[in-house]
Amino acid sequence: MPNTALLLCLLSAASVSACSSNPDTRVGESPPGSSAMVVGGDYASYPAVARLIAKLEREQGFEPGYLAGIFSRVERQQWILDFVNRSQAKAATGPTGAWTRYRAKFLTADNIANGAAFWRRYQGVLDRAQAQYGVPPEYVVAILGVETRYGSYMGRERVVDALATLAFDYPRRSEFFTDELKAFLVMTRAEGMDPFAPRGSYAGAMGLGQFMPSSFQRFAVDFDGDGKRDLWNPVDAIGSVANYFTAHGWRNGERVAVRANANGSDARAMKTGFDTSYGLDALRRKGVVSSVALDGNGEVSLLELDARGGYEYWLGLKNFYVITRYNHSTYYAMAVHQLAQAVRERHGPASAPVVTQAEAPDSGSAL
């Protein structure tokens, strides 16, 4: 889920096609009979739409008639606005077991077993990704497991509808989603996609790894060598997630997080979270001690998990912070870390046949 904290739930199963439904019109050109700047439909009277069309014409060379035709067909999704504007629960002042409930969503017997099966199926692809990017297979698999259950729940919303709804009718994040909508239109033109074909989450995240369009532009890779970057294809998704981690500073061979002993300490009075930074000596003076030797690790983050039965404390290392670049949440990163460890244990040392390009699923196939 790179680039937004809105992408935590409401993902439904979908099979997404990246092929154009109008082969007679090249992506980025005006459909026959389109008017240069006449936008109809749900966004007919939106000045922000006209501004975006002008910006895309000026900066990216799009034809205004082509964009007007797209925005005339885009549908405003009121349910998305109702969802993102819902009342938020008040912050808890004591332990509630929130981490235990969150963890239980992802570390299920099925998710662990399916992760190990996915690993076996794509053993060769994951090994190649590790060799090229230095990211262990279990962490790539865990990202895909947390995000979409290995491609089973990739979202059913038309991405263009979701992004337009949030860009033009959600003022609090309008700038962010306008940029993502712009990136999406550039992406579909570059990849030869029909802009109405890709489907994803209610916030516009796409494919097995739920990349936002701006992340697609920067980090998606053609890992199966077919000339397309297709995040609905597991092979490209594996390479793209590994590339994302490496680009954000993943350190090959280093730990991710370790338990901390904090009984009788001042941990509850300390600031916690993936973005905190403490020296190990400073933590020891506060009564927080790593469960394993961490000499030479420098600064660490102090993580507090509201588990059933009391708070758990962990120390997050550099690679833990890298996982939070995918989603800025301590709980998310810890769920990925623990799912990765569970899948590795379930997978064991057994290997499986390498999946070749010819054996990889067709573009857009859901597992």
KEKE-3310 file (N, C-alpha, C; in steps of 0.2 Angstrom, whole numbers, plus 5000, padded with zeros to 4 digits):
npx = (5004:5009:5011:4999:4989:4976:4973:4969:4958:4943:4945:4940:4938:4944:4946:4957:4958:4971:4970:4965:4948:4944:4950:4952:4955:4970:4978:4978:4974:4962:4945:4934:4925:4925:4924:4934:4935:4923:4915:4905:4893:4896:4905:4904:4903:4914:4927:4940:4942:4943:4955:4964:4964:4970:4982:4988:4988:4997:5009:5011:5007:4995:4979:4966:4953:4953:4955:4943:4934:4936:4934:4921:4915:4918:4913:4906:4909:4899:4899:4912:4916:4908:4913:4927:4924:4919:4915:4929:4935:4938:4954:4962:4964:4970:4975:4968:4969:4970:4981:4982:4969:4971:4982:4977:4969:4978:4988:4983:4979:4976:4981:4994:4997:4994:5003:5015:5012:5011:5024:5031:5026:5031:5045:5057:5056:5055:5068:5076:5072:5077:5091:5093:5089:5091:5081:5073:5063:5052:5048:5043:5033:5025:5021:5012:5003:4997:4992:4984:4980:4988:4984:4971:4961:4960:4953:4939:4935:4933:4948:4950:4938:4938:4950:4946:4935:4940:4950:4942:4932:4935:4941:4951:4961:4963:4974:4984:4977:4973:4986:4989:4979:4983:4995:4990:4984:4994:5001:4993:4993:5006:5008:4999:4986:4968:4960:4949:4949:4958:4956:4954:4958:4947:4954:4961:4972:4983:4984:4993:5002:4996:5000:5000:4997:5008:5018:5019:5024:5037:5043:5038:5042:5046:5047:5045:5050:5042:5040:5030:5025:5016:5006:4996:5000:5008:5022:5028:5024:5030:5044:5043:5039:5050:5059:5054:5057:5071:5074:5070:5079:5082:5091:5101:5102:5101:5092:5075:5066:5066:5061:5058:5063:5054:5049:5044:5049:5051:5044:5031:5030:5037:5040:5033:5034:5036:5043:5051:5067:5081:5095:5104:5110:5103:5090:5092:5095:5083:5077:5073:5077:5085:5080:5089:5107:5112:5123:5131:5120:5116:5104:5088:5070:5057:5044:5027:5015:4998:4993:4982:4981:4991:5004:5015:5033:5044:5059:5062:5071:5082:5077:5064:5059:5059:5049:5038:5038:5030:5017:5012:5012:5014:5008:5005:5017:5023:5014:5017:5030:5029:5020:5029:5039:5032:5027:5040:5044:5034:5036:5049:5064:5062:5062:5055:5049:5056:5046:5044:5044:5035:5026:5020:5006:4993:4992:4984:4977:4969:4974)
npy = (4994:5007:5024:5029:5029:5025:5013:5000:4991:4984:4977:4968:4953:4952:4951:4958:4966:4972:4976:4986:4991:4997:4996:5003:5016:5024:5025:5040:5048:5058:5051:5047:5061:5068:5082:5096:5102:5099:5092:5080:5071:5066:5075:5087:5100:5104:5114:5110:5099:5104:5111:5101:5094:5104:5105:5093:5093:5103:5099:5085:5083:5077:5076:5087:5084:5070:5068:5075:5066:5055:5060:5063:5050:5046:5040:5046:5041:5039:5031:5029:5042:5043:5033:5037:5048:5045:5044:5044:5033:5037:5039:5026:5026:5016:4999:4989:4978:4979:4977:4963:4959:4965:4958:4946:4946:4944:4934:4920:4903:4899:4910:4909:4896:4897:4907:4900:4891:4899:4904:4892:4890:4900:4900:4900:4913:4921:4918:4924:4937:4940:4938:4949:4960:4959:4956:4946:4931:4928:4941:4948:4939:4940:4954:4953:4944:4951:4962:4958:4945:4936:4939:4936:4946:4959:4971:4979:4991:5003:5010:5023:5029:5029:5037:5049:5053:5055:5064:5075:5077:5076:5086:5086:5078:5081:5086:5076:5065:5070:5071:5058:5053:5060:5054:5041:5042:5045:5033:5024:5028:5026:5012:5007:5004:5003:5016:5013:5000:4995:4989:4991:4996:5005:5017:5018:5009:4997:4980:4965:4969:4981:4995:5012:5024:5033:5026:5015:5022:5025:5013:5001:4986:4977:4961:4949:4950:4953:4965:4973:4982:4975:4974:4966:4954:4940:4938:4951:4958:4953:4956:4970:4973:4969:4978:4990:4989:4989:5001:5009:5007:4994:4983:4970:4954:4959:4960:4963:4967:4965:4958:4967:4968:4975:4976:4983:4995:5012:5013:5015:5029:5034:5040:5031:5021:5019:5029:5034:5036:5029:5027:5012:5012:5022:5017:5006:5013:5017:5005:4997:4983:4974:4958:4951:4952:4967:4974:4987:4991:5004:5017:5014:5011:5012:5001:5000:4988:4986:4973:4959:4956:4964:4977:4975:4976:4981:4982:4992:4990:4996:4989:4987:5000:5002:4994:5001:5011:5006:5006:5018:5013:5006:4994:4988:4985:4977:4966:4962:4958:4947:4939:4935:4928:4917:4912:4908:4898:4889:4886:4880:4871:4866:4865:4871:4869:4880:4895:4899:4912:4908:4900:4908:4917:4924:4941:4951:4941:4934:4925)
npz = (5000:4996:4999:5005:5020:5019:5014:5020:5021:5015:5002:4988:4979:4962:4945:4934:4919:4908:4896:4881:4879:4867:4853:4842:4845:4850:4865:4874:4863:4856:4856:4842:4836:4848:4859:4862:4875:4882:4895:4901:4911:4928:4932:4925:4929:4936:4940:4944:4937:4924:4926:4928:4916:4908:4914:4912:4898:4896:4903:4900:4887:4883:4874:4874:4871:4872:4886:4890:4886:4894:4907:4906:4907:4919:4935:4949:4966:4979:4990:4993:4998:5009:5017:5019:5026:5038:5056:5067:5079:5096:5103:5113:5131:5138:5139:5126:5118:5105:5096:5096:5090:5077:5072:5071:5060:5049:5052:5050:5050:5037:5029:5032:5027:5013:5010:5011:5000:4989:4989:4986:4973:4966:4968:4960:4955:4966:4972:4962:4963:4976:4974:4965:4971:4985:4995:5006:5002:5010:5015:5004:5000:5012:5011:5000:5005:5016:5009:4998:5000:4993:4980:4979:4983:4976:4974:4968:4962:4949:4945:4940:4943:4958:4961:4955:4962:4975:4972:4968:4976:4990:5000:5010:5006:4993:4985:4986:4980:4967:4962:4961:4952:4941:4939:4937:4924:4916:4917:4912:4899:4895:4897:4888:4892:4893:4901:4909:4912:4923:4939:4957:4974:4985:4987:4976:4974:4967:4960:4965:4975:4978:4974:4973:4959:4958:4964:4956:4945:4949:4955:4950:4940:4925:4927:4922:4909:4898:4892:4898:4912:4924:4937:4941:4938:4945:4944:4940:4950:4961:4958:4958:4972:4979:4973:4977:4991:4991:4986:4996:5006:5011:5021:5017:5025:5038:5054:5057:5068:5086:5101:5116:5133:5145:5158:5173:5169:5162:5151:5147:5148:5138:5122:5108:5093:5075:5070:5080:5089:5097:5107:5111:5124:5130:5131:5139:5151:5154:5158:5147:5138:5125:5119:5112:5108:5101:5097:5089:5081:5082:5082:5087:5085:5097:5100:5104:5107:5109:5116:5120:5136:5140:5137:5124:5120:5108:5098:5084:5069:5056:5044:5048:5048:5034:5030:5035:5025:5016:5021:5033:5047:5063:5067:5055:5049:5058:5057:5044:5046:5056:5049:5039:5046:5050:5038:5033:5042:5040:5026:5026:5021:5009:4991:4975:4958:4946:4941:4925:4913:4903:4910:4919:4925:4914:4910:4921:4928:4942:4956)
capx = (5000:5013:5009:4993:4986:4969:4972:4969:4953:4938:4947:4936:4941:4943:4950:4958:4961:4975:4969:4961:4942:4943:4957:4952:4958:4976:4978:4981:4972:4954:4940:4931:4919:4925:4925:4941:4935:4917:4915:4898:4892:4896:4910:4903:4903:4920:4933:4946:4943:4946:4962:4968:4965:4974:4989:4990:4989:5003:5015:5012:5005:4988:4975:4961:4947:4953:4954:4936:4930:4937:4931:4913:4913:4920:4907:4907:4907:4897:4900:4919:4916:4904:4918:4932:4922:4916:4918:4934:4935:4943:4960:4961:4969:4973:4976:4962:4970:4970:4986:4980:4964:4974:4986:4973:4967:4983:4991:4978:4982:4975:4985:5001:4998:4993:5009:5020:5011:5013:5032:5033:5024:5035:5051:5062:5055:5057:5075:5079:5071:5082:5098:5094:5087:5093:5076:5071:5057:5047:5045:5039:5027:5021:5017:5007:4998:4994:4989:4978:4980:4992:4981:4964:4957:4964:4949:4934:4933:4937:4953:4949:4932:4940:4954:4943:4931:4944:4953:4938:4926:4938:4946:4956:4967:4962:4980:4987:4973:4974:4992:4988:4975:4987:5000:4987:4982:5001:5003:4989:4995:5013:5007:4994:4980:4962:4960:4943:4950:4961:4952:4958:4954:4943:4958:4965:4978:4982:4987:4994:5005:4992:5003:4997:5000:5014:5023:5020:5029:5044:5045:5036:5047:5044:5051:5045:5053:5037:5039:5025:5024:5009:5006:4991:5004:5012:5030:5030:5022:5036:5050:5041:5039:5057:5063:5052:5060:5078:5074:5069:5085:5082:5098:5101:5105:5100:5086:5069:5063:5067:5057:5062:5061:5052:5045:5046:5053:5048:5042:5024:5030:5041:5037:5034:5032:5041:5047:5056:5074:5084:5101:5103:5112:5098:5085:5094:5094:5075:5074:5071:5083:5084:5080:5095:5112:5111:5129:5132:5114:5115:5098:5082:5064:5053:5037:5022:5009:4993:4991:4978:4984:4996:5008:5022:5038:5049:5064:5062:5078:5081:5072:5057:5057:5058:5042:5033:5037:5024:5012:5015:5009:5018:5005:5005:5024:5024:5010:5021:5036:5027:5018:5035:5042:5027:5027:5046:5044:5029:5039:5054:5069:5060:5061:5050:5051:5056:5041:5047:5039:5029:5022:5017:4999:4992:4992:4977:4974:4969:4976)
capy = (5000:5013:5031:5031:5025:5024:5007:4995:4986:4984:4975:4963:4949:4955:4949:4964:4966:4978:4977:4991:4989:5001:4995:5008:5022:5024:5028:5047:5052:5059:5047:5051:5065:5071:5089:5098:5103:5098:5087:5079:5067:5068:5080:5092:5107:5104:5118:5106:5094:5108:5113:5095:5093:5109:5104:5087:5095:5107:5095:5078:5082:5074:5079:5089:5080:5063:5068:5077:5060:5051:5062:5062:5044:5044:5040:5048:5035:5042:5027:5030:5048:5041:5029:5041:5054:5042:5046:5040:5031:5040:5036:5023:5028:5010:4993:4986:4972:4981:4973:4956:4959:4967:4953:4940:4947:4942:4928:4915:4897:4899:4914:4906:4890:4900:4910:4895:4888:4904:4904:4886:4890:4905:4899:4903:4921:4925:4918:4929:4944:4940:4939:4955:4966:4958:4956:4939:4929:4929:4948:4949:4935:4943:4960:4951:4941:4956:4967:4955:4937:4933:4941:4934:4951:4965:4977:4979:4998:5006:5015:5030:5032:5030:5042:5055:5054:5057:5070:5081:5078:5075:5092:5085:5074:5083:5087:5070:5061:5073:5069:5051:5053:5062:5048:5035:5043:5045:5026:5020:5029:5023:5005:5005:5002:5007:5019:5011:4993:4993:4989:4991:4997:5011:5023:5018:5005:4992:4974:4961:4973:4987:5001:5018:5025:5036:5021:5012:5025:5025:5007:4995:4983:4972:4956:4943:4952:4953:4972:4977:4982:4973:4972:4960:4948:4939:4939:4958:4960:4951:4960:4977:4974:4969:4984:4995:4989:4991:5008:5013:5006:4988:4980:4963:4950:4962:4959:4968:4969:4961:4959:4970:4967:4982:4975:4988:5001:5018:5013:5018:5036:5036:5041:5025:5021:5017:5035:5036:5035:5029:5023:5006:5013:5026:5013:5002:5017:5017:4999:4993:4979:4970:4951:4948:4956:4971:4978:4990:4993:5011:5020:5009:5013:5009:5000:4998:4985:4985:4966:4956:4954:4969:4980:4972:4981:4978:4987:4991:4991:4999:4986:4988:5006:5001:4991:5006:5015:5004:5009:5021:5010:5001:4987:4985:4983:4971:4961:4959:4954:4941:4934:4933:4923:4912:4908:4905:4892:4884:4884:4876:4871:4862:4870:4869:4870:4887:4897:4902:4917:4905:4897:4914:4918:4929:4948:4952:4935:4933:4918)
capz = (5000:4996:4999:5009:5025:5018:5011:5025:5021:5009:4996:4986:4974:4956:4939:4931:4913:4907:4888:4879:4876:4861:4850:4836:4848:4853:4872:4874:4858:4856:4852:4836:4838:4855:4859:4865:4882:4884:4900:4903:4917:4935:4933:4920:4931:4941:4938:4945:4931:4918:4928:4928:4909:4905:4916:4908:4891:4896:4905:4898:4880:4882:4870:4879:4869:4875:4893:4891:4885:4899:4913:4905:4908:4926:4939:4956:4970:4985:4996:4995:5002:5015:5021:5022:5031:5044:5062:5069:5086:5101:5105:5119:5136:5142:5134:5123:5114:5098:5092:5095:5085:5071:5070:5070:5053:5044:5054:5051:5047:5029:5026:5032:5022:5007:5009:5009:4994:4984:4989:4982:4966:4963:4971:4956:4954:4972:4972:4957:4966:4981:4971:4962:4976:4992:4999:5007:4999:5015:5016:4998:5001:5017:5009:4996:5009:5020:5005:4994:5001:4987:4974:4979:4985:4974:4974:4962:4960:4944:4948:4938:4947:4965:4961:4953:4968:4981:4970:4966:4981:4996:5000:5015:5003:4986:4982:4985:4975:4961:4959:4959:4946:4935:4938:4934:4917:4913:4918:4907:4892:4894:4897:4883:4895:4894:4908:4913:4914:4929:4945:4963:4981:4985:4986:4970:4975:4961:4959:4971:4980:4980:4972:4970:4953:4958:4966:4950:4940:4952:4957:4946:4936:4921:4930:4917:4902:4892:4889:4901:4920:4925:4944:4942:4936:4951:4943:4940:4957:4966:4957:4960:4979:4980:4971:4982:4998:4990:4984:5002:5010:5014:5022:5016:5030:5044:5057:5056:5074:5091:5107:5121:5140:5148:5165:5178:5166:5161:5144:5146:5148:5133:5115:5105:5086:5071:5069:5086:5088:5104:5107:5116:5131:5133:5133:5145:5157:5156:5159:5141:5136:5120:5121:5109:5107:5096:5096:5082:5077:5082:5084:5086:5087:5102:5097:5109:5104:5113:5115:5125:5142:5142:5132:5121:5118:5103:5095:5077:5066:5049:5040:5050:5046:5027:5029:5036:5019:5012:5025:5039:5053:5067:5067:5048:5048:5063:5054:5039:5049:5059:5044:5035:5050:5050:5032:5032:5046:5036:5020:5027:5016:5003:4985:4970:4951:4945:4937:4920:4910:4899:4915:4923:4923:4909:4913:4924:4931:4949:4958)
cpx = (5004:5009:5003:4991:4979:4968:4973:4964:4949:4941:4943:4940:4939:4948:4951:4961:4965:4974:4964:4954:4940:4949:4957:4955:4964:4975:4981:4978:4964:4950:4937:4925:4919:4926:4931:4940:4928:4916:4908:4899:4893:4901:4910:4904:4909:4925:4939:4947:4946:4953:4966:4969:4970:4981:4992:4992:4996:5009:5016:5010:4999:4984:4968:4954:4947:4952:4946:4932:4930:4933:4923:4911:4914:4914:4909:4905:4905:4899:4907:4919:4913:4909:4923:4931:4919:4919:4923:4934:4940:4949:4959:4966:4972:4973:4969:4962:4969:4975:4984:4974:4967:4978:4982:4970:4971:4987:4986:4981:4981:4980:4993:5002:4998:5000:5015:5019:5013:5021:5034:5032:5029:5042:5057:5062:5057:5065:5078:5078:5076:5089:5099:5093:5089:5087:5073:5064:5051:5044:5041:5033:5022:5017:5011:5001:4994:4989:4983:4977:4982:4988:4973:4959:4961:4959:4944:4932:4937:4942:4952:4943:4935:4945:4951:4938:4934:4948:4948:4933:4928:4943:4952:4962:4967:4969:4984:4983:4973:4981:4992:4984:4979:4992:4997:4986:4989:5003:4999:4991:5002:5012:5002:4988:4974:4961:4954:4944:4953:4956:4956:4954:4950:4947:4963:4972:4977:4986:4989:4997:5002:4996:4999:5000:5007:5020:5024:5025:5036:5047:5043:5041:5044:5049:5051:5047:5048:5036:5034:5026:5017:5009:5000:4994:5009:5020:5032:5029:5028:5042:5049:5041:5046:5061:5061:5056:5068:5078:5073:5074:5085:5090:5098:5105:5104:5093:5081:5067:5065:5063:5061:5059:5060:5048:5048:5050:5048:5045:5036:5025:5034:5037:5038:5032:5038:5046:5051:5063:5078:5090:5100:5104:5106:5092:5086:5093:5087:5072:5072:5077:5081:5084:5086:5100:5111:5117:5130:5126:5112:5108:5092:5076:5061:5046:5033:5016:5004:4990:4986:4982:4990:5000:5014:5026:5043:5054:5064:5069:5077:5076:5065:5054:5055:5051:5037:5033:5032:5018:5014:5011:5013:5015:5005:5012:5025:5020:5014:5027:5034:5024:5024:5038:5038:5027:5034:5046:5039:5032:5044:5059:5068:5060:5056:5052:5051:5050:5044:5042:5033:5024:5018:5010:4998:4991:4985:4974:4975:4971:4970)
cpy = (5006:5020:5033:5027:5024:5017:5001:4990:4987:4982:4968:4959:4952:4952:4955:4964:4973:4980:4982:4988:4993:5001:5000:5015:5021:5028:5035:5051:5053:5054:5051:5055:5068:5078:5091:5098:5102:5091:5086:5074:5070:5074:5086:5099:5108:5108:5114:5101:5098:5110:5107:5094:5098:5108:5098:5088:5098:5103:5089:5077:5078:5079:5081:5085:5073:5063:5070:5070:5055:5053:5063:5055:5042:5045:5042:5043:5038:5038:5028:5036:5047:5037:5033:5046:5051:5044:5041:5039:5035:5036:5033:5026:5022:5004:4990:4980:4973:4978:4966:4955:4960:4961:4947:4940:4944:4935:4922:4909:4897:4904:4912:4900:4892:4904:4905:4892:4893:4904:4898:4887:4895:4905:4902:4911:4924:4924:4923:4936:4945:4942:4946:4961:4965:4957:4948:4937:4930:4936:4950:4946:4938:4950:4958:4948:4946:4961:4964:4948:4934:4934:4939:4940:4958:4971:4976:4986:4999:5011:5022:5033:5034:5036:5049:5057:5057:5064:5076:5082:5076:5080:5090:5082:5076:5083:5080:5066:5064:5071:5062:5050:5055:5056:5042:5036:5043:5037:5022:5021:5026:5015:5002:5002:5006:5010:5017:5004:4992:4994:4988:4993:5004:5018:5023:5014:4999:4986:4970:4965:4980:4994:5006:5020:5029:5031:5017:5015:5024:5018:5000:4992:4978:4966:4950:4944:4952:4960:4976:4977:4981:4970:4967:4954:4946:4940:4946:4960:4959:4955:4968:4978:4974:4975:4990:4995:4991:4998:5012:5011:4999:4985:4973:4959:4953:4960:4965:4971:4963:4963:4963:4968:4973:4981:4980:4994:5007:5019:5016:5026:5039:5036:5034:5026:5020:5023:5038:5034:5035:5025:5017:5008:5018:5022:5009:5006:5018:5010:4995:4990:4975:4963:4948:4954:4960:4976:4981:4992:5000:5013:5014:5013:5009:5008:4997:4994:4983:4978:4964:4954:4959:4972:4975:4977:4978:4984:4986:4994:4994:4996:4986:4995:5006:4998:4996:5011:5013:5006:5011:5019:5005:4994:4984:4982:4977:4965:4957:4955:4948:4936:4931:4927:4917:4908:4905:4898:4887:4881:4879:4876:4869:4868:4867:4871:4878:4889:4901:4907:4913:4902:4902:4915:4924:4936:4949:4946:4935:4926:4915)
cpz = (5000:4996:5002:5014:5025:5016:5015:5024:5015:5002:4994:4980:4967:4951:4935:4924:4911:4899:4887:4877:4870:4857:4844:4839:4852:4860:4871:4868:4859:4853:4847:4838:4844:4854:4863:4872:4885:4888:4902:4909:4923:4936:4928:4923:4936:4938:4939:4940:4925:4920:4927:4920:4906:4908:4913:4901:4891:4898:4902:4890:4878:4877:4874:4877:4872:4882:4894:4891:4891:4905:4912:4906:4916:4930:4947:4961:4977:4991:4998:5000:5009:5020:5023:5026:5037:5050:5064:5077:5090:5103:5112:5124:5140:5137:5132:5119:5107:5093:5091:5090:5078:5068:5068:5063:5048:5046:5056:5048:5039:5026:5026:5027:5015:5005:5007:5002:4988:4984:4985:4975:4963:4966:4967:4955:4960:4974:4968:4960:4972:4979:4968:4967:4983:4997:5000:5005:5004:5016:5010:4998:5006:5015:5005:5000:5013:5015:5001:4995:4995:4980:4974:4981:4983:4973:4968:4959:4954:4947:4947:4942:4955:4965:4960:4959:4973:4979:4970:4972:4988:4998:5005:5011:4995:4982:4980:4980:4968:4958:4957:4953:4940:4934:4935:4926:4913:4912:4912:4900:4890:4893:4892:4886:4894:4901:4912:4915:4921:4935:4952:4969:4980:4985:4980:4970:4970:4962:4965:4976:4981:4979:4970:4964:4953:4960:4960:4945:4943:4953:4954:4941:4931:4923:4926:4910:4897:4889:4893:4909:4922:4933:4946:4940:4942:4950:4943:4947:4962:4965:4959:4968:4981:4979:4975:4988:4997:4989:4991:5008:5014:5015:5022:5022:5037:5047:5055:5063:5079:5097:5112:5128:5143:5155:5170:5175:5165:5154:5142:5145:5142:5126:5112:5098:5082:5069:5075:5085:5095:5103:5112:5123:5134:5135:5139:5152:5159:5157:5153:5138:5130:5122:5117:5109:5101:5095:5089:5078:5078:5085:5082:5087:5093:5100:5103:5105:5110:5113:5121:5130:5144:5136:5130:5119:5113:5101:5088:5074:5059:5045:5042:5048:5038:5026:5030:5030:5015:5015:5031:5045:5056:5066:5060:5047:5052:5060:5049:5041:5052:5054:5040:5039:5050:5044:5030:5036:5042:5030:5021:5021:5009:4997:4980:4963:4950:4940:4931:4917:4906:4904:4919:4921:4918:4913:4915:4928:4938:4951:4961)
residu = (MET:PRO:ASN:THR:ALA:LEU:LEU:LEU:CYS:LEU:LEU:SER:ALA:ALA:SER:VAL:SER:ALA:CYS:SER:SER:ASN:PRO:ASP:THR:ARG:VAL:GLY:GLU:SER:PRO:PRO:GLY:SER:SER:ALA:MET:VAL:VAL:GLY:GLY:ASP:TYR:ALA:SER:TYR:PRO:ALA:VAL:ALA:ARG:LEU:ILE:ALA:LYS:LEU:GLU:ARG:GLU:GLN:GLY:PHE:GLU:PRO:GLY:TYR:LEU:ALA:GLY:ILE:PHE:SER:ARG:VAL:GLU:ARG:GLN:GLN:TRP:ILE:LEU:ASP:PHE:VAL:ASN:ARG:SER:GLN:ALA:LYS:ALA:ALA:THR:GLY:PRO:THR:GLY:ALA:TRP:THR:ARG:TYR:ARG:ALA:LYS:PHE:LEU:THR:ALA:ASP:ASN:ILE:ALA:ASN:GLY:ALA:ALA:PHE:TRP:ARG:ARG:TYR:GLN:GLY:VAL:LEU:ASP:ARG:ALA:GLN:ALA:GLN:TYR:GLY:VAL:PRO:PRO:GLU:TYR:VAL:VAL:ALA:ILE:LEU:GLY:VAL:GLU:THR:ARG:TYR:GLY:SER:TYR:MET:GLY:ARG:GLU:ARG:VAL:VAL:ASP:ALA:LEU:ALA:THR:LEU:ALA:PHE:ASP:TYR:PRO:ARG:ARG:SER:GLU:PHE:PHE:THR:ASP:GLU:LEU:LYS:ALA:PHE:LEU:VAL:MET:THR:ARG:ALA:GLU:GLY:MET:ASP:PRO:PHE:ALA:PRO:ARG:GLY:SER:TYR:ALA:GLY:ALA:MET:GLY:LEU:GLY:GLN:PHE:MET:PRO:SER:SER:PHE:GLN:ARG:PHE:ALA:VAL:ASP:PHE:ASP:GLY:ASP:GLY:LYS:ARG:ASP:LEU:TRP:ASN:PRO:VAL:ASP:ALA:ILE:GLY:SER:VAL:ALA:ASN:TYR:PHE:THR:ALA:HIS:GLY:TRP:ARG:ASN:GLY:GLU:ARG:VAL:ALA:VAL:ARG:ALA:ASN:ALA:ASN:GLY:SER:ASP:ALA:ARG:ALA:MET:LYS:THR:GLY:PHE:ASP:THR:SER:TYR:GLY:LEU:ASP:ALA:LEU:ARG:ARG:LYS:GLY:VAL:VAL:SER:SER:VAL:ALA:LEU:ASP:GLY:ASN:GLY:GLU:VAL:SER:LEU:LEU:GLU:LEU:ASP:ALA:ARG:GLY:GLY:TYR:GLU:TYR:TRP:LEU:GLY:LEU:LYS:ASN:PHE:TYR:VAL:ILE:THR:ARG:TYR:ASN:HIS:SER:THR:TYR:TYR:ALA:MET:ALA:VAL:HIS:GLN:LEU:ALA:GLN:ALA:VAL:ARG:GLU:ARG:HIS:GLY:PRO:ALA:SER:ALA:PRO:VAL:VAL:THR:GLN:ALA:GLU:ALA:PRO:ASP:SER:GLY:SER:ALA:LEU)
# end
